[in-house]
Amino acid sequence: MVEHQDELCNVERKERIDLYKEALKENSIDKDLWFEIGVKLENISEFKHALNAFEKIIEIDCNDVDAWYCKYLL
C-alpha cells in the first residue's frame, strides 16, 4: 500500500513539474512562478534545483528580497 502511494506521489510530482515547465515556456520571466517552483522544490528536498530557481528570480530582479532570503536559507 505504501509503495503504491509513493509511486502515485512520484507520478503527481512529475506531472506538476511538467506543468511548471510548460508555464515557463510561455513566460520565463515570471518571478512568482519561479518562486513557487523554488518553494516546491525545496519542500521535496531538491535543494540544488530550488537554489537555481531562486537565482533565476535574482537574475530577473536583483532587488527581490524574498528570493535573496530563500537563497540564503539554502
Secondary structure as GFF3:
##gff-version 3
##sequence-region A 1 74
A	DSSP	alpha_helix	2	26	.	.	.	ID=ss1
A	DSSP	alpha_helix	31	43	.	.	.	ID=ss2
A	DSSP	alpha_helix	47	60	.	.	.	ID=ss3
A	DSSP	alpha_helix	65	73	.	.	.	ID=ss4
###
